[in-house]
């Protein structure tokens, strides 16, 4: 019976080492995963940043013009209806 219990402990070392061992394993796994990440170059970051800023400006201008048109249209509609 005791031999079977010791075999189970050998199979799962995180139970033996407790939270400290699990934390060390987690940090080691994180470092290994970060080593596999493909990081963008500085040029790629600048390019995508410029694209995001330009698209945001274009959408802002578009929505502003739609808002102006709808405001003008609703104002004309109200004056036509006599409100």
N, C-alpha and C positions, 0 to 999 in steps of 0.2 A: 504494500500500500504506500509506504513512504517512498519507494523507488519511483512509482508512477507519479507521485506529486513532484519529486525532484525533476523528472523528465519534463513535466509541464512547465516548470519554472525555467528550464533551459531553453524551451521553445519560444517563450515570450519574455525577452529580456526587459521590456519596458515595465513589466509588473515588478521586477526585481529592483530596477533603478528608480522607480517612482517618478514624481513630477520633474525632478531635475534631469533625469535621463531622457524623458520625453521632450523636455525643452531643448536639450542639446541636439537631439535627433531632428526636431523641428527646424532649428537654426541651420543645421547641416543640410537639410533638404531644401530650405529656402536659398541658401548659397549655391547649391548645385543647380537649382532651377534658374536663378539669376544668371548663371554662367551660360545657360542655353538660350538666353534671350538675345534677339537680334536688335540692337539699339540703332535708332536712326542717326544719320550723320548730321552735323551742324547745318549743312546745306539743305538737307531734306526738311529739317525742322523749320528753317527760315521759309522755304518754299511753301510748306503747308500752312504756316502762320499767315503768310501774305494772302494765300487763297482764301482762308477763313475770313480775314479782315475784308477783302474785296467782296466776297459773296455776302457778308453781313451788311456792308454798305449798300450794295445793289438791292438787296431785299428791303432794307430800311427805306431807300428812296422809292422803291416800287410801292410799298405799303403806305408811305406818306402821300404819294400821288393818288392812290386809290381812295384814301381817306379824304383828301381834298375834293376829289370828284364826287364822292358820295355825299359829303357835306353840302357841296354846291347843289347837287341834284335834289336832296331832301329840302333844302331851303327854297328852291324854285318850286317844288311840288307843294310845299305849304303855302307859298304865296299864291299859287294857281288855285288851290282849293279854298283860299280865303281864311286860313287859320291864323 
